[in-house]
Amino acid sequence: MTWGDLITLEYGKPVKDKACTDGETPVYGTNGQIGSSHLPPLCKHASFIIGRKGAYRGVHYSDVPFSVIDTAFYAEPVSDKIDLKWAYYKFLTYDINRMDSGSAIPSTDRYEIYKIEVNPPPLETQRKIARLLGSLESKIKCNQQINDKLIALRDALLPRLMSGELDVSGLDL
């Protein structure tokens, strides 16, 4: 079985207000979310996005309906044997950037992706894998947020500590 038996990669379209930040529809490009839009979503369901053009082409996922600009593809299932979240995680294992076609601007050819052999597990197993990886991904994001707060706290306290403004001599360290 190949990816072409399971999905199609649809071209994104130009979005006029992609730089908008208060729209309800996320807008993705080659490198991830680039803004939001007040326009209706191009993809009406959760799916993954693959960068199509540029030096770095990533793989991204949206849990909500979204739009994609013309530098990326979004996946549509053509088979009931595929879970798109599992497929997203599977695509993260591929080196999309080595699938170059084109000389002036590196690009990904969807027909080359369609030829890749894949042996997906049963649908329920795909869903279990996607749930497990999703929970790990959530924990990683939570830890990143905690880390960002700790960095901000360190950056705020360190100058006060170094200048002597903050006295820690009474702490039992």
C-alpha positions, 0 to 999 in steps of 0.5 A: 500500500502507498500513501497515494492509496490513503490520502491526497495532498491538496494545494493551499490557496492564497489567503488575503488576510493571513497576517490577521491575528484575531481571525478564528481560522488558523492559516498555515504555510510551509513553516507552520501557522503564519496567522489567522483569517476571518475567511472560512477554512479551506480544510473543514476538519482536523488534518496535517499540513506539509510544506511544499516550497522553500528551504525548510518544509515542515509537517504540522497539525491542526486540531481545528478547521484551517486554511493553507497558503499556496506554499503547502499541502493539506491532507485529505483522506481517500480511505477509511483505513487511515487516521490523519493524526496517526498519519501526521506522526508517521510523516514526522518520521520522514525527511520531507526536505530531502524529497527535493524536486525543483532547482531554483526553489526546493519543493516537494512533489506530492506524486513522490509522496504518493509513491512511498510505501506504508503499512498502517496498523489497524485503524483502532491501533492507529487511534491508540498510537495517536492518543498516546503520542498526543498526550506526550506532546501535550506534556512536552508543551506544558513543560515548555510553558513551565520552562519559559516561566522559569526563564522569565523569572530567572531573567528578572531576578538575576540582575537584582541578585548580582547587584546585591539588591536581592539579599539571599544571605539568610537562605539555607542553601 
